[in-house]
Amino acid sequence: MIKSLSVSSEGSLPPLDDDVDSVCSDELLGSQSRRWLTDIMSGDMSLERAEGPPVGWDGLFVDRHFPLGELEMQPEVKWKRPKELCSSPNFIVSGATRLDIRQGELNDCWLLSAIASLSLNPSLLERVVPLQQSFQDGYNGSFTFRFWMYGQWEEVRIDDLLPTLDNRLIYLSSPDKCEFWSPLLEKAYAKLKGGYRALNMGFPHEAMVDMTGGVTEVLNIAALPRDLPPLLSYLLSKGALINCATSQGPLEQKNELGIMFRHAYSLTAVEQVKTAHGTECLVRLLNPWGNTEWEGAWSDLKGPEWNSVSIQEQQRLQRVSREDGEFWMSVSDFRQNFEIMEVCHQTEAFQSSSVQPWSCSMHHGSWVSSITAGGPPIGHLFWQNPQFSFTLSEVDGSSRDSKTCSFVLALMQKHQRRSGINLSIALHVYQAHPEQTYLSPKDLSKLRPVLFSPHYSSRREVVLRSSLPPGRYLIIPSTSEPNQQGEFLLRVLTENENISSPADKPLPQDVSSLTERKFPHQAALPSLQATRQLFKKHCNKGFCKPVHLYNLLTEAIQGGVLAGSEKFLVLEQCKSMVVLVDTQGIARLNWIEFQDLWDKIRKWTDIFLVFDKNKTKRLEYQEVGPALKAAGIVVDDLIMQLVGLRYTEPDMTISYPGFLYLLLKLENMIFKFQGYDIVGMGSITVTYRQWLHMTMYN
């Protein structure tokens, strides 16, 4: 039997997954993971691989980076290509639809419900699933999918080898045995998250965000307006994707009318249905299992109510009387059988002619210990948190009497697994004077927020939806404790073209002592525009190889307050930096990958300068541990001893380049360990080949 949703205490769709971005505890290093780091950190080997995709004996692409779980490595499980499963496989047959999905031996109904919702919007689906791919023209054994990650779309390339048992797919499949877009999409998403086992249990709203870039709001159905159909129609008209679930009852069992407890369903339509006795408002739902349907009023097989509906009306509704997982039910029955609804709002980046989604602006930021990580409002450091100016000028056009502006604020913490720390985050909104773009400590001591998160949440994203009168407001994202390191993405969605921007105006005089070190890297490194010019200057044909990075960093360091530190930079460090960030296994970085590396360098430069107390341009050994903690990495005494033996200069200090190298190495190796330790057991199993690749190519 397949398990599905479990309920969270925060009142959203049950966690259907140990959020793959949240599987790590605050205690990063158990005995097994410590031994892993000990082996990795005590040696320094590097190997640049030959360029070009790996191929099998038949010349078809083989994805040697796909992480395997225990089930897929069982001897009875055979990995086969679609051409080995049927004589004439197709990527898509007669269009990709919500009915092309049948759940397999994974607890990923949360993902399948998101895919089903996505399939209702062809423009959204095509962004994730490029439709021109096939098993005929140009076929080479590989398929590519796209997912939204923290503000940009990432391509994920996989081979088409799928795990089978007795010549049948063991995971997601299509009712049409010759159609493979849905199992291949599942495999691509599994690769993004760390393997098939990473898809066991999760939140539908997170999958919807990853596949649309939208913002998901979690709603309690009991608290929604009594006249629910207009709200559902409005949401669907704006292109929203909707999932729902009940949080009561034993996992994987159903109530007396067929609704599964703690299981994700997709809500795909709301209709006024004409009957012989008048009209009835119905909602259409889809169980991603492909069976186990509603058995009450208006059910497919046991609903006599359909006898009062004409054949023409049933055809208009595209009703099919069979157990295929899709069914209709009345709005009142919907309220009685479901508790939680997750709505994924779409933004202007996905606008089509049929919907009018939200307008969206995005802001990337970070909390840096002792610099921009002030913690909650009850502390005296709250003013240190990043601030974002938010101007509302145009009232909603949906109501003639409206005097307010609707908006949605979404704060997403980034790369939780990489940092190893699952932060609790929240949003606070303050009203400001028309000319005020920054709130000082004195301002914040007097003001009270006009809107705020009800509590700090460890969810990947917290969302506030509300409306306020026109005016200027300040948004402050924060963590539940001060001096917690982390990166975030703030998204502001509005009905109209209202304005939001980082509040980077100089601080008032009474806090001028901190102004200079708000972003210390600005005095140490060139600006982003100058860095782009350095990339063009040093990197051949748009790719940065180790020697290019060495020359670029040398010039970059020479021009700032850390000048002189470049003499501690060595080519071997640059080789490791490149391969640790390189996502393709080709020992070179494109501009996007280089930007990721440069973002890390800027953040870690801030930390280095703050913890270099005596301004020697080196960290004393006793300063290294606190600096690592500020970067979100906690290690024990054994690892610190290895750091002292392996990464320090003869006088037991760590240079600036050595600090960057150490952090990147630690972060990457912890991330790789966690990629295999999906369920957080503190131990992993790797093959001899995998072990050699991870230790040699780093």
C-alpha positions as CSV (number, residue, x, y, z in Angstrom):
1,M,0.0,0.0,0.0
2,I,1.1,3.5,-0.7
3,K,1.3,6.0,2.1
4,S,0.4,9.6,1.5
5,L,-0.2,12.8,3.5
6,S,0.4,13.3,7.1
7,V,-0.9,16.4,8.9
8,S,1.2,19.3,10.1
9,S,0.4,21.2,13.2
10,E,0.6,24.5,11.2
11,G,-2.7,23.7,9.5
12,S,-1.6,23.2,5.9
13,L,-1.7,20.3,3.6
14,P,-0.1,17.5,5.6
15,P,3.6,17.1,5.2
16,L,3.7,14.6,2.6
17,D,7.4,14.5,2.6
18,D,10.2,15.1,5.1
19,D,10.8,18.3,3.1
20,V,13.9,17.4,1.3
21,D,15.1,20.9,2.0
22,S,14.5,20.4,5.7
23,V,15.8,16.9,6.5
24,C,18.8,18.1,8.5
25,S,18.8,18.7,12.2
26,D,20.7,21.5,13.8
27,E,23.2,18.9,15.0
28,L,24.9,18.5,11.6
29,L,27.5,16.0,12.4
30,G,26.6,12.6,13.9
31,S,29.2,9.9,14.2
32,Q,28.8,8.6,10.7
33,S,28.8,12.0,9.0
34,R,31.7,13.1,11.2
35,R,33.7,10.1,9.9
36,W,32.7,11.1,6.4
37,L,34.0,14.6,6.8
38,T,37.2,13.2,8.5
39,D,38.0,11.1,5.5
40,I,37.2,13.9,3.1
41,M,38.9,16.8,4.9
42,S,42.1,15.0,5.6
43,G,43.0,14.6,2.0
44,D,43.0,16.9,-1.0
45,M,42.7,15.2,-4.4
46,S,41.4,16.7,-7.6
47,L,40.7,15.2,-11.0
48,E,39.4,17.1,-14.1
49,R,37.2,14.8,-16.1
50,A,37.0,14.7,-19.9
51,E,34.3,16.8,-21.4
52,G,31.2,15.3,-23.1
53,P,28.2,13.4,-21.9
54,P,28.6,9.8,-20.7
55,V,27.1,7.1,-23.1
56,G,26.3,3.5,-22.7
57,W,27.5,0.6,-24.9
58,D,24.6,1.4,-27.4
59,G,25.7,5.0,-27.7
60,L,22.7,6.3,-25.7
61,F,23.0,8.8,-22.9
62,V,23.5,7.4,-19.4
63,D,23.1,9.8,-16.4
64,R,25.8,8.6,-14.1
65,H,24.9,11.4,-11.6
66,F,21.4,10.2,-10.8
67,P,21.3,9.3,-7.1
68,L,20.1,5.7,-6.4
69,G,18.1,4.6,-3.4
70,E,18.0,1.2,-1.8
71,L,14.9,0.0,-3.6
72,E,16.3,0.8,-7.1
73,M,19.5,-1.1,-6.3
74,Q,17.7,-4.3,-5.4
75,P,18.8,-7.2,-7.7
76,E,15.3,-7.9,-8.9
77,V,14.8,-4.2,-10.1
78,K,15.8,-3.8,-13.7
79,W,16.5,-0.4,-15.3
80,K,15.0,-0.3,-18.7
81,R,14.4,2.2,-21.5
82,P,10.9,2.7,-22.8
83,K,11.9,1.0,-26.1
84,E,12.5,-2.1,-24.0
85,L,9.0,-1.9,-22.5
86,C,6.9,-1.4,-25.6
87,S,7.5,-1.6,-29.3
88,S,6.6,2.0,-30.1
89,P,7.0,4.3,-27.1
90,N,5.8,7.9,-27.2
91,F,6.7,10.9,-25.1
92,I,3.1,12.2,-25.2
93,V,0.0,10.6,-26.6
94,S,-3.0,12.8,-27.6
95,G,-1.8,15.7,-25.3
96,A,-0.6,15.6,-21.7
97,T,-3.6,15.5,-19.4
98,R,-4.5,15.1,-15.8
99,L,-5.5,11.5,-16.5
100,D,-2.0,10.5,-17.6
101,I,-0.9,9.9,-14.0
102,R,-1.0,6.6,-12.0
103,Q,0.9,6.5,-8.7
104,G,3.4,3.8,-8.1
105,E,5.4,2.5,-5.1
106,L,6.3,6.0,-3.9
107,N,4.4,8.1,-1.3
108,D,4.4,11.0,-3.7
109,C,0.7,11.7,-4.2
110,W,1.7,15.3,-3.2
111,L,3.8,15.5,-6.3
112,L,1.3,13.8,-8.5
113,S,-1.5,16.1,-7.4
114,A,0.7,19.1,-8.4
115,I,1.5,17.5,-11.8
116,A,-2.3,16.9,-12.4
117,S,-3.0,20.6,-11.6
118,L,-0.2,21.7,-13.8
119,S,-1.5,19.7,-16.8
120,L,-4.7,21.8,-16.8
121,N,-2.6,24.8,-18.1
122,P,-0.8,23.9,-21.3
123,S,1.5,27.0,-21.2
124,L,2.6,26.1,-17.7
125,L,3.1,22.5,-18.5
126,E,5.1,23.2,-21.6
127,R,7.6,25.4,-19.6
128,V,8.3,22.3,-17.4
129,V,7.9,19.6,-20.0
130,P,9.4,20.7,-23.4
131,L,6.9,19.0,-25.8
132,Q,9.2,18.7,-28.8
133,Q,11.1,15.8,-27.3
134,S,10.4,12.3,-28.7
135,F,11.6,8.7,-29.0
136,Q,12.0,9.2,-32.8
137,D,13.7,12.2,-34.4
138,G,17.0,13.1,-32.6
139,Y,16.5,10.5,-29.9
140,N,19.7,9.9,-27.9
141,G,18.4,8.4,-24.7
142,S,18.1,11.7,-22.8
143,F,15.2,14.1,-21.9
144,T,15.3,17.5,-20.4
145,F,12.8,19.2,-18.0
146,R,12.8,22.6,-16.3
147,F,12.1,23.5,-12.7
148,W,11.9,26.9,-10.9
149,M,14.6,27.3,-8.2
150,Y,14.7,30.5,-6.2
151,G,13.8,32.9,-9.0
152,Q,15.2,31.2,-12.1
153,W,14.5,28.2,-14.2
154,E,16.9,25.3,-14.0
155,E,17.3,22.6,-16.6
156,V,17.5,19.0,-15.4
157,R,18.7,16.4,-17.9
158,I,18.1,12.7,-17.3
159,D,18.4,9.5,-19.2
160,D,15.2,7.5,-19.9
161,L,16.2,4.4,-17.9
162,L,13.4,3.7,-15.6
163,P,13.2,1.2,-12.7
164,T,11.0,-1.8,-13.4
165,L,9.9,-5.0,-11.7
166,D,8.7,-7.9,-13.8
167,N,8.8,-5.6,-16.8
168,R,6.4,-3.0,-15.2
169,L,7.3,0.5,-14.0
170,I,7.5,0.5,-10.2
171,Y,7.0,4.2,-9.8
172,L,4.7,6.7,-11.7
173,S,3.2,5.4,-14.9
174,S,0.5,6.4,-17.5
175,P,-2.6,4.3,-18.2
176,D,-1.4,4.2,-21.8
177,K,1.5,1.8,-21.6
178,C,3.3,3.5,-24.5
179,E,3.2,7.1,-23.0
180,F,6.2,8.2,-20.8
181,W,6.2,11.9,-20.2
182,S,4.9,11.5,-16.6
183,P,7.3,8.9,-15.3
184,L,10.2,10.8,-16.9
185,L,9.0,14.0,-15.3
186,E,8.9,12.2,-11.9
187,K,12.5,11.0,-12.5
188,A,13.7,14.5,-13.3
189,Y,12.1,15.9,-10.2
190,A,13.6,13.1,-8.2
191,K,17.1,14.0,-9.5
192,L,16.5,17.6,-8.5
193,K,15.6,16.6,-5.0
194,G,18.2,13.9,-4.4
195,G,16.7,10.7,-5.6
196,Y,13.4,8.8,-5.7
197,R,13.4,8.3,-2.0
198,A,13.4,12.1,-1.5
199,L,9.9,12.1,-3.0
200,N,8.5,10.0,-0.1
201,M,6.0,12.3,1.7
202,G,5.9,16.0,1.0
203,F,3.9,19.2,0.6
204,P,1.9,19.7,-2.7
205,H,2.4,23.4,-2.5
206,E,6.2,23.1,-2.7
207,A,6.0,20.9,-5.8
208,M,3.6,23.5,-7.4
209,V,6.1,26.3,-6.6
210,D,9.0,24.3,-8.1
211,M,7.0,23.6,-11.3
212,T,5.4,27.1,-11.8
213,G,7.4,29.6,-9.8
214,G,4.1,30.7,-8.2
215,V,3.3,31.6,-4.6
216,T,1.3,29.1,-2.6
217,E,-1.2,30.1,0.1
218,V,-2.5,27.6,2.6
219,L,-6.1,28.0,3.6
220,N,-8.4,26.5,6.2
221,I,-11.5,25.5,4.3
222,A,-13.8,26.0,7.4
223,A,-12.6,29.6,7.6
224,L,-13.4,30.4,3.9
225,P,-16.6,32.4,2.9
226,R,-19.8,30.4,3.0
227,D,-20.3,31.3,-0.7
228,L,-17.3,29.3,-1.8
229,P,-17.9,28.8,-5.6
230,P,-17.2,32.5,-6.5
231,L,-13.8,32.3,-4.7
232,L,-12.9,29.0,-6.4
233,S,-14.0,30.4,-9.8
234,Y,-11.9,33.6,-9.2
235,L,-8.8,31.6,-8.3
236,L,-9.1,29.2,-11.2
237,S,-9.7,32.2,-13.6
238,K,-6.3,33.6,-12.5
239,G,-4.6,30.4,-13.3
240,A,-4.2,29.2,-9.7
241,L,-3.4,25.6,-9.1
242,I,-5.5,24.1,-6.2
243,N,-4.9,21.1,-4.0
244,C,-6.8,19.9,-1.0
245,A,-6.7,17.2,1.7
246,T,-8.2,16.1,5.0
247,S,-6.0,15.8,8.1
248,Q,-8.2,13.4,10.1
249,G,-8.1,9.6,10.3
250,P,-5.5,6.9,9.9
251,L,-2.9,7.3,7.1
252,E,-3.8,5.6,3.8
253,Q,-7.3,4.6,4.9
254,K,-10.5,6.0,3.6
255,N,-13.7,7.2,5.2
256,E,-17.1,5.5,4.6
257,L,-17.6,7.5,1.4
258,G,-14.3,6.8,-0.2
259,I,-12.2,9.9,0.6
260,M,-8.6,9.0,1.7
261,F,-7.4,10.4,4.9
262,R,-4.3,12.6,4.8
263,H,-4.0,12.3,1.0
264,A,-3.6,15.1,-1.6
265,Y,-6.3,15.7,-4.2
266,S,-6.4,18.2,-7.1
267,L,-9.3,20.5,-7.4
268,T,-9.6,21.1,-11.2
269,A,-13.0,22.8,-11.8
270,V,-16.2,24.3,-10.3
271,E,-19.4,24.3,-12.3
272,Q,-23.1,25.2,-12.0
273,V,-24.8,22.0,-13.3
274,K,-28.3,22.1,-14.8
275,T,-30.5,19.3,-13.5
276,A,-34.2,18.4,-14.0
277,H,-34.8,20.0,-10.5
278,G,-32.8,23.2,-10.9
279,T,-29.0,23.9,-10.7
280,E,-26.4,22.4,-8.4
281,C,-22.9,23.7,-7.8
282,L,-20.3,21.0,-8.1
283,V,-16.5,20.8,-7.8
284,R,-14.3,18.4,-9.8
285,L,-11.5,16.6,-7.9
286,L,-8.8,14.2,-9.0
287,N,-7.2,11.4,-6.9
288,P,-3.7,10.9,-8.3
289,W,-3.9,7.2,-7.5
290,G,-6.1,6.9,-10.5
291,N,-8.7,5.1,-8.5
292,T,-10.5,5.1,-5.0
293,E,-13.1,7.7,-5.7
294,W,-15.8,9.6,-3.8
295,E,-18.8,7.3,-3.3
296,G,-21.4,9.8,-2.0
297,A,-23.8,12.1,-3.9
298,W,-22.8,12.8,-7.5
299,S,-20.2,10.0,-7.5
300,D,-19.3,8.4,-10.8
301,L,-20.7,4.9,-10.1
302,K,-23.0,5.3,-7.2
303,G,-24.6,8.7,-7.8
304,P,-28.2,8.6,-9.0
305,E,-28.2,12.4,-9.1
306,W,-26.6,12.2,-12.6
307,N,-29.9,10.6,-13.9
308,S,-31.4,14.1,-13.7
309,V,-28.7,15.6,-15.8
310,S,-29.0,15.6,-19.6
311,I,-26.5,13.8,-21.8
312,Q,-25.6,17.1,-23.4
313,E,-24.9,18.7,-20.0
314,Q,-22.7,15.7,-19.0
315,Q,-20.8,16.0,-22.2
316,R,-20.2,19.7,-21.5
317,L,-18.7,18.7,-18.1
318,Q,-16.6,16.0,-19.8
319,R,-17.9,13.6,-17.3
320,V,-16.7,10.0,-17.6
321,S,-18.5,7.3,-15.6
322,R,-15.6,5.1,-14.6
323,E,-13.2,4.7,-11.7
324,D,-10.3,6.7,-13.0
325,G,-9.6,8.9,-9.9
326,E,-11.6,11.9,-11.2
327,F,-15.0,12.6,-9.7
328,W,-17.6,15.4,-8.9
329,M,-19.1,16.3,-5.6
330,S,-21.3,19.1,-4.2
331,V,-19.7,22.1,-2.6
332,S,-21.3,21.2,0.8
333,D,-19.8,17.7,0.6
334,F,-16.5,19.2,-0.3
335,R,-16.6,21.4,2.9
336,Q,-17.5,18.4,5.0
337,N,-14.8,16.0,3.6
338,F,-11.8,18.4,3.2
339,E,-10.1,20.7,5.7
340,I,-7.1,22.3,4.0
341,M,-6.7,23.9,0.6
342,E,-3.4,25.0,-1.0
343,V,-3.7,27.6,-3.7
344,C,-0.7,28.3,-6.0
345,H,-1.0,31.9,-7.3
346,Q,0.6,32.5,-10.7
347,T,2.7,35.5,-11.5
348,E,3.1,37.7,-14.6
349,A,6.0,35.5,-15.9
350,F,3.4,32.8,-16.7
351,Q,0.7,35.1,-18.1
352,S,-1.4,33.7,-20.9
353,S,-4.4,35.2,-22.8
354,S,-6.9,33.4,-20.7
355,V,-5.8,34.4,-17.2
356,Q,-4.7,37.6,-15.5
357,P,-2.3,36.5,-12.8
358,W,-0.5,38.6,-10.2
359,S,2.3,41.1,-10.9
360,C,5.4,40.0,-9.1
361,S,8.7,41.5,-8.0
362,M,11.6,39.5,-6.5
363,H,14.3,40.5,-4.0
364,H,17.2,38.2,-3.0
365,G,18.8,38.8,0.4
366,S,20.7,37.2,3.2
367,W,20.9,37.2,7.0
368,V,24.6,37.5,8.0
369,S,25.6,37.0,11.5
370,S,26.5,40.2,13.4
371,I,25.6,42.2,10.3
372,T,22.1,41.7,8.9
373,A,20.7,39.0,11.1
374,G,18.9,40.9,13.9
375,G,16.4,38.2,14.9
376,P,12.8,38.8,16.1
377,P,11.2,42.2,17.1
378,I,11.4,41.4,20.8
379,G,15.2,41.7,20.7
380,H,17.3,44.9,20.5
381,L,18.9,43.9,17.2
382,F,15.7,43.7,15.1
383,W,16.6,46.8,13.1
384,Q,19.7,45.1,11.7
385,N,17.5,42.8,9.5
386,P,17.2,43.7,5.8
387,Q,14.4,46.1,4.9
388,F,12.4,46.5,1.7
389,S,10.4,49.5,0.7
390,F,6.9,48.7,-0.5
391,T,4.7,51.4,-2.1
392,L,1.0,50.9,-2.6
393,S,-0.6,53.5,-4.9
394,E,-3.4,51.9,-6.9
395,V,-6.5,50.5,-5.1
396,D,-8.0,47.2,-6.3
397,G,-10.2,47.4,-9.4
398,S,-12.4,44.5,-8.5
399,S,-14.7,46.5,-6.2
400,R,-16.1,49.9,-6.9
401,D,-16.0,50.7,-3.2
402,S,-12.5,49.4,-2.6
403,K,-10.1,51.7,-0.8
404,T,-7.3,49.2,-0.3
405,C,-4.6,47.5,-2.4
406,S,-4.4,43.7,-2.3
407,F,-1.1,42.0,-2.2
408,V,0.7,38.7,-1.3
409,L,4.1,38.6,0.4
410,A,6.1,35.4,0.2
411,L,9.4,34.8,2.1
412,M,11.3,31.7,1.0
413,Q,14.5,30.5,2.8
414,K,17.0,29.2,0.3
415,H,19.3,26.1,0.3
416,Q,18.2,24.7,3.6
417,R,20.0,21.4,3.1
418,R,23.2,23.1,2.0
419,S,23.3,25.2,5.1
420,G,22.3,22.3,7.3
421,I,20.1,24.6,9.4
422,N,16.3,24.7,9.2
423,L,15.5,28.3,10.1
424,S,12.2,29.6,11.5
425,I,11.3,32.7,9.6
426,A,8.6,35.4,9.6
427,L,7.5,38.7,8.0
428,H,6.7,42.1,9.6
429,V,5.2,45.0,7.7
430,Y,5.4,48.6,9.1
431,Q,3.9,51.8,7.8
432,A,6.4,54.5,7.0
433,H,6.3,58.2,6.1
434,P,6.0,59.0,2.4
435,E,9.7,60.0,2.1
436,Q,11.0,57.3,4.5
437,T,12.7,54.3,3.0
438,Y,14.4,52.9,6.1
439,L,13.4,52.4,9.7
440,S,16.0,53.2,12.4
441,P,16.2,51.5,15.8
442,K,14.4,54.6,17.3
443,D,11.6,54.3,14.7
444,L,11.1,50.6,15.4
445,S,10.9,51.2,19.1
446,K,7.9,53.4,18.6
447,L,6.1,51.7,15.7
448,R,3.9,48.6,15.8
449,P,3.6,46.4,12.7
450,V,0.4,46.8,10.6
451,L,0.7,43.2,9.4
452,F,2.9,40.3,10.6
453,S,3.2,36.5,10.4
454,P,1.2,34.9,13.2
455,H,4.3,32.9,14.3
456,Y,7.8,32.0,13.1
457,S,7.7,29.0,10.8
458,S,10.3,26.5,9.7
459,R,8.5,26.0,6.4
460,R,10.5,26.7,3.3
461,E,8.2,29.6,2.5
462,V,5.9,31.7,4.6
463,V,3.1,33.7,2.9
464,L,1.0,36.8,3.9
465,R,-2.0,37.8,1.9
466,S,-3.8,41.0,2.8
467,S,-4.8,44.5,1.7
468,L,-3.7,47.9,3.0
469,P,-4.6,51.5,2.2
470,P,-2.4,53.3,-0.3
471,G,0.9,54.4,1.2
472,R,4.5,53.5,1.9
473,Y,5.4,50.4,3.9
474,L,8.5,48.6,5.0
475,I,8.8,44.8,4.9
476,I,11.3,43.2,7.4
477,P,12.1,39.5,7.0
478,S,13.7,38.0,10.1
479,T,14.7,34.7,11.8
480,S,13.4,33.6,15.2
481,E,16.9,34.1,16.7
482,P,19.5,36.8,16.1
483,N,22.8,36.0,14.3
484,Q,21.4,33.1,12.3
485,Q,23.0,32.7,8.8
486,G,20.8,32.2,5.8
487,E,19.7,33.4,2.3
488,F,16.2,34.2,1.3
489,L,14.0,35.3,-1.6
490,L,11.2,37.8,-1.0
491,R,8.4,38.0,-3.5
492,V,5.8,40.8,-3.6
493,L,2.7,40.1,-5.6
494,T,0.2,42.8,-6.4
495,E,-3.0,43.3,-8.4
496,N,-1.6,46.4,-10.0
497,E,1.8,47.8,-10.8
498,N,2.7,48.9,-7.3
499,I,6.4,49.2,-6.3
500,S,8.7,47.4,-4.0
501,S,12.5,47.7,-3.7
502,P,15.4,47.1,-1.2
503,A,15.5,49.8,1.4
504,D,19.2,50.7,0.9
505,K,19.1,54.3,2.0
506,P,21.9,55.3,4.4
507,L,21.2,54.6,8.0
508,P,20.5,57.5,10.4
509,Q,23.4,59.1,12.2
510,D,22.8,57.3,15.5
511,V,23.8,54.0,13.9
512,S,26.5,55.3,11.5
513,S,29.1,53.0,13.2
514,L,27.4,50.0,11.6
515,T,26.8,51.6,8.2
516,E,30.4,51.0,7.1
517,R,30.2,47.3,7.9
518,K,26.7,46.6,6.7
519,F,28.2,44.9,3.7
520,P,31.9,44.8,4.3
521,H,32.6,42.9,1.1
522,Q,31.9,46.2,-0.8
523,A,35.3,47.5,0.4
524,A,37.1,44.2,-0.4
525,L,35.7,43.2,-3.8
526,P,34.7,44.9,-7.0
527,S,31.1,45.7,-7.8
528,L,28.9,43.3,-9.6
529,Q,29.2,45.3,-12.8
530,A,33.0,45.3,-12.5
531,T,33.0,41.6,-11.7
532,R,31.1,40.9,-14.9
533,Q,33.9,42.8,-16.8
534,L,36.5,40.7,-15.0
535,F,34.6,37.5,-16.1
536,K,34.6,38.7,-19.7
537,K,38.3,39.6,-19.5
538,H,39.6,36.4,-17.9
539,C,37.2,33.7,-18.9
540,N,37.6,32.3,-22.4
541,K,34.4,32.0,-24.5
542,G,32.1,32.5,-21.6
543,F,33.5,29.7,-19.4
544,C,35.6,30.0,-16.3
545,K,38.2,27.3,-15.8
546,P,40.5,27.0,-12.8
547,V,43.3,29.1,-14.2
548,H,40.7,31.8,-15.2
549,L,39.4,31.8,-11.7
550,Y,42.9,32.2,-10.3
551,N,43.6,35.2,-12.5
552,L,40.2,36.7,-11.8
553,L,40.4,36.4,-8.0
554,T,44.0,37.6,-8.0
555,E,42.9,40.9,-9.7
556,A,39.7,41.2,-7.7
557,I,41.5,40.9,-4.3
558,Q,44.3,43.3,-5.3
559,G,41.9,46.2,-5.5
560,G,40.4,46.1,-2.1
561,V,41.0,46.2,1.7
562,L,42.2,42.6,1.5
563,A,45.0,43.4,-0.9
564,G,48.0,41.2,-0.3
565,S,45.9,38.2,0.5
566,E,46.1,37.1,-3.1
567,K,49.6,35.8,-2.4
568,F,48.0,33.0,-0.4
569,L,45.8,32.0,-3.4
570,V,47.0,28.9,-5.2
571,L,45.8,27.2,-8.4
572,E,44.9,24.0,-6.6
573,Q,42.3,25.9,-4.5
574,C,40.8,27.3,-7.7
575,K,40.5,23.8,-9.2
576,S,38.5,22.7,-6.2
577,M,36.4,25.8,-6.2
578,V,35.4,25.2,-9.8
579,V,34.6,21.5,-9.5
580,L,32.7,22.0,-6.3
581,V,30.4,24.5,-7.9
582,D,30.4,22.9,-11.4
583,T,27.0,21.2,-12.0
584,Q,27.9,19.5,-15.2
585,G,31.0,17.6,-14.2
586,I,33.1,19.4,-16.9
587,A,35.5,21.4,-14.6
588,R,34.3,24.8,-15.9
589,L,31.7,27.3,-14.9
590,N,29.3,29.2,-17.1
591,W,28.2,32.7,-16.1
592,I,25.2,31.5,-14.1
593,E,27.3,29.0,-12.1
594,F,30.0,31.7,-11.6
595,Q,27.4,34.0,-10.2
596,D,26.4,31.4,-7.6
597,L,30.1,31.1,-6.6
598,W,30.5,34.8,-6.5
599,D,27.4,35.2,-4.3
600,K,29.0,32.8,-1.8
601,I,32.3,34.7,-2.0
602,R,30.6,38.0,-1.2
603,K,28.7,36.5,1.7
604,W,31.7,34.7,3.2
605,T,33.9,37.8,2.7
606,D,31.5,39.7,5.0
607,I,31.9,37.0,7.6
608,F,35.7,37.0,7.2
609,L,36.0,40.7,7.7
610,V,33.7,40.7,10.7
611,F,35.6,37.9,12.5
612,D,39.1,39.2,11.6
613,K,39.0,41.2,14.9
614,N,42.6,42.4,14.7
615,K,42.5,43.3,11.0
616,T,45.5,41.1,10.0
617,K,43.7,39.8,6.9
618,R,43.9,36.4,8.5
619,L,41.7,34.5,11.0
620,E,43.3,33.3,14.2
621,Y,42.6,29.6,14.8
622,Q,40.2,30.4,17.7
623,E,38.2,32.7,15.3
624,V,37.6,30.0,12.8
625,G,34.9,28.0,14.7
626,P,32.7,31.1,15.3
627,A,33.1,32.2,11.7
628,L,32.1,28.8,10.4
629,K,29.0,28.9,12.7
630,A,28.1,32.3,11.3
631,A,28.2,30.7,7.9
632,G,25.7,28.1,9.1
633,I,28.2,25.2,9.6
634,V,28.6,23.7,13.0
635,V,31.5,21.2,13.4
636,D,33.0,19.3,16.4
637,D,36.5,19.4,17.9
638,L,37.7,16.5,15.6
639,I,36.8,18.4,12.5
640,M,38.4,21.6,13.9
641,Q,41.6,19.7,14.5
642,L,41.6,18.6,10.9
643,V,41.0,22.2,9.9
644,G,44.0,23.2,11.9
645,L,46.2,20.5,10.4
646,R,45.0,20.8,6.8
647,Y,43.8,24.3,6.0
648,T,45.9,26.7,8.1
649,E,49.2,28.5,7.4
650,P,52.3,27.6,9.4
651,D,51.4,30.1,12.1
652,M,47.9,28.4,12.6
653,T,46.0,31.2,10.9
654,I,43.7,30.9,7.9
655,S,44.2,33.3,5.0
656,Y,41.3,34.8,3.1
657,P,41.6,32.5,0.1
658,G,42.0,29.6,2.5
659,F,38.8,30.5,4.3
660,L,36.8,30.7,1.1
661,Y,38.2,27.3,0.1
662,L,37.5,25.7,3.5
663,L,33.9,26.9,3.5
664,L,33.1,25.8,0.0
665,K,34.7,22.4,0.7
666,L,32.7,21.9,4.0
667,E,29.4,23.1,2.5
668,N,29.7,20.9,-0.6
669,M,30.7,17.8,1.3
670,I,28.0,18.2,3.8
671,F,25.5,18.8,1.0
672,K,26.6,15.6,-0.8
673,F,26.3,13.6,2.4
674,Q,22.8,14.9,3.0
675,G,21.9,14.2,-0.7
676,Y,22.4,10.5,0.1
677,D,21.1,10.6,3.7
678,I,17.6,11.7,2.6
679,V,15.8,10.5,5.6
680,G,18.3,11.9,8.1
681,M,19.6,8.7,9.6
682,G,23.2,10.0,9.9
683,S,24.7,7.2,7.7
684,I,24.8,6.5,4.0
685,T,25.7,3.7,1.6
686,V,27.7,4.5,-1.5
687,T,29.3,2.2,-4.1
688,Y,33.0,2.0,-4.6
689,R,32.7,4.0,-7.8
690,Q,30.6,6.7,-6.1
691,W,33.1,7.0,-3.3
692,L,36.0,7.5,-5.7
693,H,34.1,10.1,-7.7
694,M,33.1,12.1,-4.7
695,T,36.6,12.0,-3.1
696,M,38.6,12.5,-6.3
697,Y,36.4,15.1,-8.0
698,N,36.3,17.8,-5.3
